[in-house]
């Protein structure tokens, strides 16, 4: 199964639009969109939502998300994956990396992993 992405609320909507331009088949949502968590949802609740809905979280929240991720797993929960974006990553690079992950990866490769982009 190809990865599906949930962009956190601090990500630029242009990332979503550009990914969907590259391939309309990419399932990418932005926090605050219909049928996903609303803006302002806590990190633990976002992790519960991605677990229940099988989306990989894409976030720039390198400060608190890794802590919440560890706590989530320690509580016996699972996640489809979390991609933490490093400060230096340009939007074009991020779009290319996410497209490559979608195109060439299986969603299971990221299960219960927190991966920093770029590697």
C-alpha positions, 0 to 999 in steps of 0.5 A: 500500500502506498503511503498517505500523508497528513501534513501538520497545521504549520505546513504550507498548503502549497505542499499539498497542492504540488504533490497532488499536481505531481500525481492526483492519486496521492492522498495528502491532507492538511490538519484543518481540512474536512474529515481530519483533525482541526487546527489546534489539535494536540500532538497526542490526539494527532498521533491517535488520529493517524493511528486510527486512519493510517496516515503518516504524519509530516511535521516540522514540530521537532521540539515536542513531537518526538517526545509524544511519539515515544510516549505513544509507543510506550503506551502500547500504541502504534503509528503509521509513521512520523516524518519530522522535517529539518529546519533547513529543508526547502519546500521544493526539496520536501515536495520531491522527498515526499513524492519519492516516498509515496512513489517508491515506498510501501507504507509499512516501511514507516510503521512505528518509526520517526524519520528526520527528513532529510536523512 
